[in-house]
Amino acid sequence: MKNMWLLAALLGCWPGPAVAQSTDELVNDGKNPENVTTQSMGYDRKSYSPLKQINASTVKRLVPIWSTSLMNDMGELAAPTIYNGVMYVINGKWTFAIDVETGRQIWRTPVQIQPGVQRAAITRGAATIYNGRLFRVTNDNHLLALDMKTGKEIWNQKFAEAKEGYYATSAPIVANGVLISGMAGGESTTRGFLIGWDPETGQKLWTRYTIPAPGEPGSETWPKNSDAWKVGGGPTWRSGAYDPQLDLVYWGVGNAEPYDPRPREALDSLYTSSVLAIRPKTGEIAWHYQFTPNDAYDYDACWELIVADIKVQGRSRKVVMQLNRNGFLYVLDRANGELISAKAYEKVNWASHVDMKTGRPVETEIAKSIRDMKATEHWPSTRGAKNWQHAAYNPRTGLLYANTFHEGRMYKLLETQAYVVGQRYMFIENLPLPRAADQPIGHIEAIDPLTAEKKWRVPLMDFQIWSAMLASGELLFTGKETGEFIALDAATGKQLWQFQTGSGINAMPVTYTYKDRQYVTVLSGIGGLYWNINRERLKDKVPQGGSVWTFALLPD
């Protein structure tokens, strides 16, 4: 077991009257605008707020109120959680409690990584809070419970071995009183899973593997008399959504390993590249939908699953939506997984469409060429038409708002080598394509979920955006790798405001009120994959170093 200790004592008195925080408050996240108790500002993962004090007319008066260092140069990818006047912030090195009004640190607790773990420590998601406790993962596969008032460790559970290729980056969620956590490391031939925990004691309640063992439902989609299922991928490295009325958790599952489907005998490889609807008390799978059967393209389905009620052919449907990495925008019935719509929202050449009767993509000659081990121009690339940066959904406009990619690659499957425990098991050649000067590398866009038509689209010509989207009233907030935090008019995509934060933004903004004043907060600090991709272009322009920035309107 690892030890964690309190580095800084409480400074002054606790700003809120209580730290107990209930299931009802999680379910009702957004109804009390002073609290942000879940990632994406709600179990439904809409990343939406109806607050309108900061709007298209007033945003020109938006100014920083405070900023503070997060003592980290590995990258800030998380969103803050806010409860009773306290902001909780996590990164790969620290957990912080900060006074919302002043930015004053209340406590900070360091993350202790076990000796020998070399992987850079990053964390995505948000601090998960419940019943006076803060829950988070560490990249060496520990799930921690800290006291929200003091930062002291309550319990610590190790759930996987780093030497076997497992690591962890994303936030757990609490659904119907069960703490549910995922894992990362599918590219290292790990077998994916989710675990349900008792949040009070840290006792493991259930484990749900994303790849069935022989004899279990779905095992027929893996080769018989083979151990392929043991090293088949299917990571769960992003966080799930939850519908309290149906009592279903929706969790995306990553791609199959190795990328070459031949060792998997070209079978569907369930439940990789899928969404699982899980009953939180038991881990039972209520239904599943596989977006990319027999995936050979690294088309993770781990991204946010957005829960909404939308009009479909004149009647309201309870849906879950995903802008999938494979280039298609899916709308599913969230009670049973029925496919309602699947339309391409970016350039796709590996499939012509999704068959509405079977739910399967109809692959093209491009896909056949890739499976024949030929170097092939492939759209979208393995980074996808959208990656982990969260989209937002505004129920008032009925539109999704997203930072998307316009990128293809010259892609080739290589011969699969012998399996080595803990090492990458991908074996691909993935080379950039030449790009004309007038071609964008991505977009900021407003998308109709049923048709994938664009209400507006802003081309990105210099860098892709790896920051999440926040829909706040009539505005959108997001950030750039070059450090600008920006506000856009949600009706047109026109940029209305920006502020330079000093480092790249890869994180998720939130908005809330405190003493009747609306605030917007975002973490700044380039790092992780995004830094590695653009290191040569950014190293002399964008410094590393993590900080949290909070903004409000300057009075008239």
Disulfide bonds with the S-S distance in Angstrom:
none
